[in-house]
Amino acid sequence: MNIEQIYTGCLAQGAYYIESEGEVAIVDPLREVEPYLKRAKEDNARIKYVFETHFHADFVSGHVTLAKESGASIVYGPTAKPSFDAIIAEDGQEFQLGKLTITVLHTPGHTMESTTYLLKDEKGKDHAIFSGDTLFLGDVGRPDLAQKAANMTQEQLAGLLYDSLREKIMPLSDDVIVYPAHGAGSACGKNMMKETVDKLGNQKKINYALREDMTREEFIEEVTEGLLPPPKYFPQNVKMNKEGYEDINEVLERGTRALSPNAFETAANETGAIVLDVRHEDEFVKGHIPRSIFIGLNGDFAPWVGALIADTAQPILLLIPEGKEEETVTRLSRVGFDKTLGYLDGGFEAWKKAGKEFDTIISVSADIAKKSLEGNEVPIFDVRKESEYKSEHLLNAKNTPLDFLNNHMAEFPKEETFYVHCAGGYRSVIAASILKSRGIHNLIDLAGGFAALKKEGAAVTDYVCPTTL
């Protein structure tokens, strides 16, 4: 038996490779399927099943392409209604994989089709669960993403999740290994642990949602409390996962076309494409194409694209560091952004050499900014998450979280100079690029963010531990 977790940090997503006696199952694969095919070939094995724990909202799964390329059967749990051929398994149905058995445990609540797959070893002993978004480490899946499809309230779905956990998962042995679909950073839950694998017994001790004495009412209240609105691209990803999507090779071929500065500019004007600059924030600050949006590859790239651009049908033109063309298009496709039209050949230097107009962002270091902060001379906008802000923030700073920047546009001064900052500099440059694209140019980025300002001795509020908020 061979089980491998293939974890993608940008999406905080875990896919799984399971092999026994030359037969392979993949659980919740990413959009690009070549790594799974290559791995199976190295093991001289064939991919027999692609198990999907549910219709994912935060990424586009590779199930359709992988089944086509490998001949594997796609398996969903009860009630799933995909538009393509798949096995819709019954609760308790078993699938043989070499000497292993995989049992379907229907665990609705996160979504109605949500399913946990119980892996039994060659002796028939419960070994592990692949829990999808039903059970995370330290948390459970949010019950508000499937309300429209299920025609139910989030409270009703939370009630189903309570039943699923107590009837299907908690009765399992403490030594069963938990392999979740996501870890810390995913928008599919609230407070996931940074670890990505654990024993069920430990989760029973530390996961608030698995308390033995917890009532149904208490569970519903705690699971639904503090849920932020889901990113707007989530329903579009669900649709793609249910109905299918364009082959990633076609997406890559189109998205990695090199365009001269003139062709790039023409394409932007004729298609209404967003110019997405994925370089490092320091480079963007020094010079960028006017009205382009910055979201750097070095951060949580794909989730931020999904949250801020939102419409997966939006045409995109790319400004990319040399050699990162395929990586960028691939990472965009993971969250359903398939309409990439090409990239600027030669990068920003080619744009300048062609005599094209460019823009910059004023950025000041923490030591220089501290003097203005002490005098309360310039308005300050903190684009970190609300929880970060409540934990500790600069005196007089106003919280305008990047996730919901569009809701705060009226709050930014139109003429008066103001500061914008985040934790370390990545998110504030994203925010600055969006503001400048809307015609708001009277901003100054605080380089190094809150961390640098605090280190420099800027006045901040008393610290409050985030877990107590």
N, C-alpha and C positions, 0 to 999 in steps of 0.2 A: 504494500500500500504506500502510495506517495501522494501527499497533499502539499500543495504549494500555494501560499497567498501571494497574489501579484498586486501590490498596493501602489496606487497612483496618488502621490501627495497633493498635487494641484486640485484634484477632485475629492480628496479624502475618501477614496473609493477602493474597496477590496474585491478583486475577482479571484476565482479559485480554479486551480488545475488539480484534478484528482485522477490518479492512474492506478490500475490494477490488472495484472495479467494481459497487458497490451491493449486494454480498453480505457478510454479517457472520457471524463465528463468535465465540462467547463461550467462554472456557476457565475452568472452576471458578467459576461465578458465586455471589455471596452470595444469601442467602434472599430479600431484597427485590429484585425484578427491575425495578421501574419505571425506575431510572436507565439500564439497558441498553436498554429499549424506547424511552425518550426519546431517547437518543443515536442509535439507529438511525434514528428518525424525523427527527431533525435532519440526518442524512446522506442522507436520502431513500433509505435502504437497508432490506433485509429480513434478519432473522436467520435464517440457513440451518441452522447447526449449533450445538449446545451440546456441547462436548467436556469430558468428565470424565476427569481423570487417574487417579482411583481412587475408592473409596468412602471419603469423608472421615470422620475420627473426631472432629476438633476443632471442626467447624462443620457446620451443615445447609446444603447447597448449594441454589441456587435453580433447579436444572435442571428439576424437574417443573413448577413454575409457569411458568417461562420458555418451555418447550416448548408448554405449553397456551396461553399468551397470544400467542405469536409464530408458532406452527405449525412451529417448528424441530424438527429431529431430534436426539435425544440420542445421543451416541456414547460408548461405552466400549471399552476394549481387550479382548483375548482373556481368556476364563474368567469374565468378569463375568456375574452372574446376577441382574439387577434384577427387581422384581416388576411393572414397567411397560414399555411399549413403548420399545425402544431398539435402536440398531444396535450389535451386538457385532462389532467390527471384527476382522479378521485381522491378524496381524503383517505389516507391509509394505503394508497396504492404503492406497490414496491417496484423498483427498477434494479436489475442486476448489472453490476459493473465489475467484470472479472469475478473475484471472490468476495466482493463487497455488495452490500444492499443499501439502496437509498430509498427511504420511506417518506412519502408526502404527508406533511402535517399542515393542514389548512389553518392558517392563523390570521384571519381578517382583523382589521382595525386600522392599520396604517392605510391600506386600501382593501377593497373587498376580496381581491384575488390573492392578497399577500399569503405567501406560503413559506414555511420553514422546511428544509430538507434534512432529515435525520440520517446520518451515515452510520451503518453498522459494519463492524469488521468481519473477517472471515469466520469467526466463531459465533457471530450473531450478537455480539455485545455492542451496546450503544457507544459510539466513539466520539461523534461530533455533530453539531448542528450548524447549518449554513442559514443564518437567521434573517438575511436580507435586511429590511428596515423595520422588522417586527421588534427585534431586540438588539440594541447597541450595547456597548460597554459603558455602563454608567447611566444609560438613558434608554428610551424606547422611541420608535418612530412617531412623528407628529401625526395627529389624526385629522388634520384639516385639509389635506391635499386632494382628497377624493370626494369631497362633499357633493359637487355638482354631478359627478358620474354616478355616485351611489344614491343621490337624492336623500341624503341624510345629514344631520347636523354633526359638527365635530364632537359634540358630547355623546351622541349615539355611537359614532365610530370609536370613540375612546372606550365606551362600555364594551364594545366587541373586542377591543384590544385587551382589556382587562380579562375577559373570559378566555381569550386565546392564550395568554401568558399562563394563567392558572390551570387551564385544562390540558394544554399541550406541552408547555415548556417546563414549568416549575416542577412537575412530577418526575422529570428526568433526573438521573443520577448526578451528584455533585461533580463527578470527575469527567463529565461530558465537556468537550471543548466547544467554545462559542466562537464561530467565525462570522462576524457581522459584515454587512455591505459597506458600512461607512465608519469613519473615525472622527476625531475632533476636527472641526472646521467645516463640516458638511451642514447645509441648511435643512437637511431632512430630520434633524433633531435639535435639541437645545443645549445640552451640557454633556457631550460625549467625552470619554477619556482619551488621552493621547495614545494609550496602548491599543493594539489592533487584534489581539488574541487573548482569551482568558478562559478559565474554568467556570462552569456554570455555578458551582458552589460558591465561588468568590463573588460572583454577581448577585447571588441571593443574599449575601451579607451586605454588599455596599451599594447596590443599585436601588434607588428610592422606589422605583416602580415594582420591585419584586418583594416588598415587605410582606411577610406572612400575615400580619395583623391589619393590613390595609383594606379598607372597605372599598366597594365599587365607587361610591360617591367621592371618597377621598382621592382615589386614583384619577377619576375624571377631572376633578378640580386641579390636581397637581400637574397632570399631563397637558391640560389646555391652558394653564396659567402662563402668561408672558410670551405667548407665541407671536412672533413678528410676521407680517405678511410675507408669503413666499415670493421668491423672485418671479418676475413676470414671464420668463421663458419656460417655466416648468410645464404648463399645459401643452406647449408646442412640442416639448420633448416627449411627453406622454403620447401625443398623437403619432409622432414618428415611430415610437417603440411599438405602438399597436398596429400601425398601418404599413410600416416599412419605409425605406428611404433609399436615396441614391447611393450607388456603389462608391465606396471611399476612394477607389482608384480614379474615378471620374472627377471627384471633388479635388483630389490632389493634382490631377493634370491641369485643371482649369485654374486652381488657386496658385500654382507655382509658375505661372507664365511671367517671364521677365518683361517689363514695360519700360520704354524710354520715358524720360521726364515729360515730353510732349504727349506721348500716348497715355501716360498715367493721368495727366491733367485733363485730357480730352475724355477719358473714361469716367473720371470723377464728375465732370460737368454733364455728360450725357446720360449717366445711369443713376445719378443721385447717390452714389456710393459714399459711405463714410470712409475717411482715410484713418486707418487704425495704425498707430505708431507703437511698436512693441519693443523698442530699444530700452536701455536703462534710463531711469528718470533723470539722472544727471545730464545725459546727452540731450534728452528732450528739452530740458530747461534752457540749455545753451542755444538750441536752434531747432525749429520744427516747421512743418508745412502749416500755413494758417488754417485754422478751424479743424485741424486734425485732433483726434482723441488719443490720449496716451493710456495704454494699459500694458505694462511691461511683462515680458515673459518671466522675469525673475521673481514675480509674486504669484498670488493666486489668480493666474491669468484667466483661465476659462470661466470660473464662477463669476468674476467681475465683468467679463464680457456679457455673460448671460444676464446678470443683474442690471447692467447699465445700458446696454444696447437693446436688450429685451426681445426684439423682433428677429427671429431666426431667418426670416426672408429678406432682411436688409442686405443689399449688396455692400461688399467691403473690399477696399483696396488697402494693401499692406505696405508699411515701411518696416523692413526687417533687418536685423543684424546679419551680416554675410554668413551663409552656411546654415541659417535657421529657417529656411523657407518651408521645407517639408514639416518640420516640427511645429511651426506656427499653424499651418493649415490643418494639420492633424489635430492639434489641441482645440482649434475652433470647431472642427467637425464633431469632437466628442460631446459638445453641448448643442449640436444641431445647426451651427452656423456654417452652412454649406455654400453660400453664395459669394465666396471669395473669387475675385475677378483677376487677381494677379498682384505682383509686387513691383516696387520701384527698383529698376535695375541700377546698380551702383549706389543705392541708398541716398541718404540725405546729402552727401557730398556731390553726387551727380545732379541733384536738384539745384544746389547752389551754383555749381559750375554752369548750369544751363541758364543762369541769370534769373531764376524764378524768385518770387517774393517768399520771404520766410519770416517767422515770428520767434520771440523768445519769452521767457518768464523771468521776472525779477525774483531773485532768491537771495535771502540774507542768512548769515550764520547766527547761531544762538547767542553768541556773545554780543553781537551788534544789536540784535532784536531785543535783548534783555533791557537795554536802556529805554527803549520805547515802551516796553511792557510795564516797567516800573512807574512810568509817568502816565500810564493809562491813556496814551496819546492816540493809539490806533485800535479800531475794533478787531477782535480776534474770533475766528471761526474754526472750531474743532470738528474735523470730519470723521473722528473715530466713532465706534459703536457707542450706543447709549450706555451700555454697561461699563465700558472703558472710561467714559466721561464721568459717570457717577462715582466710580472708584477713586478717581483723582484727576483734577484738571487745573489749568491755569486760571488764576483769578480773573474774573470778568469775561472769560471765554464763553462763547455761545455754541451749543452743540447742534451741528447740522450733519448728521451721519451720511456718509457717502452713499450707502445703500439707498437712501431716500432723498438724495440731493434735489431731485426735481420738485419735491414737496416744499423745499425751502428757498426756491429761487427768488421769491419776492423779498426775502430777508436780507439779501446781500446789497450793500450800497451800490448805487449806479455811478457815483462820481467820487465819493470819499474813498481814500486808500484804506485797505483792510488787509489783515494777515489771514492766512489759511495754514493749518498744520494738521498732522495726524500723529501716529506713534513714532515713525521713523523716517518718513519722507516719501514713501511709495504712494499711499492713498491721497495725500495732499496734492501731488502732481496730477493724478487722475482728475481730482476735483477741479484743479486750476485749468486743466485742458478743457473740461466741459464748460466751465464758466466762460472762458475765453471764446469758445465756439458759439456761445450765446451772446457775445458782444460785451461781456463784462471783463474789462482789461485792467481795472484799477486795483489789482491784487498783488500781494507779495507772498511768496512761499517761504515758510520757515524751514530752512534746511535742517535735516536731522530730526525734525519733529519734536514731540513732547519729551522723548528720552534725552535729547541734546539740551533742550531748554531747562529741564529739571537738573541735569548735571551741572549746568551753568549757574544754577542758583536762582532761577526764576521762581516767583511766588506761586505756590500751588495750594490747593485745598488739602485738608487732612485726608490721609489714605483710608479707604474703606475696602475691606476684602471683598472681591467680586462675588464670592460664594455666599455672602450674607445679604446681597442685594435682592 
